[in-house]
Amino acid sequence: MRRIDSVLLDLPEDLVTKDQDIISAYVTDFRRQYVGATTALLRPRNTAEVQTIIRACAKHTVGIVPQGGNTSYCTAATPSADGQELLISLERMNTLRELDPQNLSITADAGMILSELQSAADDAGLMLPLALGSQQSCRIGGNLSTNAGGINVVRYGMARELVLGLEVVLPDGSLFSELNPLRKNNSGYDVKQLFIGAEGTLGVITGVSLKLVRRPRQTITAFLAVRDIGSLAVILDAAQTKSGEAITSFEYISRASLNLLLSAQSHLRHPLEQESEHYVVLEATTASPVLNLEECINALLAELYESELISDGTIAASEQQRTDLWRLRENIPEAEVYHGGSIKHDIAVRTSRLAAFIEAACQLVRRHRNDALLSVYGHVGDGNVHFNIVPPAGADKRIFKCSVEHDISPEIYKLAYEMGGTFSAEYGIGRIKLNLLQQYGAEGKIDLMKRIKTAIDPHGLLNPGKVIPQ
Ligand SMILES: Cc1cc2nc3c(=O)[nH]c(=O)nc-3n(C[C@H](O)[C@H](O)[C@H](O)COP(=O)(O)OP(=O)(O)OC[C@H]3O[C@@H](n4cnc5c(N)ncnc54)[C@H](O)[C@@H]3O)c2cc1C
């Protein structure tokens, strides 16, 4: 009997789905770049059932892939195509365990959808600051396993910085449980950090305790036309100073990205009268009922306009206008898909070098393919730019993708490395960036990663073939 069948025989039938019509959506990655295979999808309802599953996998040494919302851009949550691994989805684990308003904390099952956790916090007059374009479908266990970034990092940090406690089922089925939402806890190694950003290779996160903040009472969202990309860092600095560090988002949009979007989604409108090469969506928030944030941002815009750093700008006058401005940023990935899909480069360099990186990378692409469409946008307040290349109209998409990946992508990654940056700002490694980690990983890092993996998962059962180059 195959080992995988022995595992399934050991499990209660109601945890196991073998219907391949159902399974097919789970084994195909979000960008449809990889189609895996599995005999069965396992859907536990609670931590004890996760333990039962992992124990059975450990007993028969069968690999298992954890999956949250399956929105990974690195094919990190799909099993391999040989069908030798099982898939565990956390989607049935979506109970809110506790919300403590005085402690500003929320504790929940790892399968909760991010937007549902945000709503729970909002209902309590609080806010969960983690926010990203996939928030309607990604799940909090996946967010922590990828150490997700998103649009509020400039103020609140990456997902890791919001974590107070974790509950994790380890590769032998035992439990690590430190879900206590304490702000201070120096009782030994802070081992929960190991599982954040591990992309499911060290254990299955089943419960999370997160920090909340007070819900903003004032939110100002502005859309600015920036004259010179070289002044992004100066504008951010001025915005932070004028607002007293109240900037929560500072997102860049290039003219090309905005135009791709406006041509793909005709119901959207350009918010300014004249086009510009560069735009920024800036958002400032405060929980203070006293501070006059509007005055601060108006003063900022006047100063930026006078010093000719921006040529135009608008401030959302209603919640609807705010939503409309954010769509101009958040719908860009969909617009790229509409135009034939993009070859993505998720780059970060220090903020002071970001403009130089973008300019050099644009020149580099032009030297190879003058016809390529450059969709450049991202979380520039964190030094993170999505430097994406879209095929020109009429090009054979498959041939274009191959040629960009072969000739241009390696040079972009090299440039980022030479400028002290990284090839993976927020999407992780998964199975598609193993070579890049091998090439550009920090000295000694892969060796240490292997030692940690061997110590926690000696038989390599958790998410095999991901994150750690062989
Ligand atoms: C439109 C769009 C916008 C996006 N924007 C951003 C962005 O701004 N910032 C950003 O960082 N990312 C972004 N992403 C990428 C993606 O949404 C994030 O990586 C997200 O955190 C993944 O969550 P998920 O639940 O979908 O995880 P999955 O894709 O299901 O899994 C991701 C990884 O985590 C592991 N995993 C999942 N759940 C668990 C668990 N409970 N325990 C252990 N391991 C687990 C998986 O094995 C896999 O390795 C975006 C994606 C899309 C499609």
The ligand as an ORCA input file, in Angstrom:
! r2SCAN-3c Opt
* xyz 0 1
  C      -3.828     40.839     -5.332
  C      -2.736     40.437     -4.389
  C      -2.100     41.414     -3.636
  C      -1.089     41.050     -2.748
  N      -0.493     42.034     -2.011
  C       0.447     41.700     -1.118
  C       1.061     42.706     -0.321
  O       0.777     43.892     -0.439
  N       1.984     42.316      0.579
  C       2.340     41.006      0.731
  O       3.184     40.705      1.576
  N       1.804     40.030     -0.035
  C       0.861     40.345     -0.939
  N       0.303     39.363     -1.711
  C       0.766     37.964     -1.576
  C      -0.098     37.094     -0.627
  O      -1.419     37.549     -0.568
  C       0.482     37.067      0.770
  O       1.701     36.377      0.730
  C      -0.409     36.428      1.839
  O       0.157     36.705      3.104
  C      -0.573     34.928      1.687
  O      -1.632     34.490      2.535
  P      -2.472     33.175      2.184
  O      -3.396     32.895      3.297
  O      -3.078     33.277      0.853
  O      -1.317     32.087      2.185
  P      -1.072     30.892      1.166
  O      -0.821     31.424     -0.193
  O      -2.113     29.869      1.315
  O       0.292     30.322      1.758
  C       1.473     31.091      1.744
  C       2.581     30.303      2.466
  O       2.245     30.158      3.847
  C       2.110     28.771      4.194
  N       0.977     28.691      5.094
  C      -0.305     29.098      4.867
  N      -1.030     28.925      5.982
  C      -0.219     28.381      6.912
  C      -0.388     27.987      8.254
  N      -1.541     28.104      8.884
  N       0.681     27.470      8.910
  C       1.872     27.339      8.298
  N       2.084     27.706      7.035
  C       1.054     28.234      6.346
  C       1.936     28.037      2.888
  O       2.413     26.704      2.974
  C       2.768     28.883      1.955
  O       4.110     28.543      2.093
  C      -0.693     39.688     -2.626
  C      -1.330     38.715     -3.391
  C      -2.339     39.065     -4.259
  C      -3.007     37.990     -5.044
*
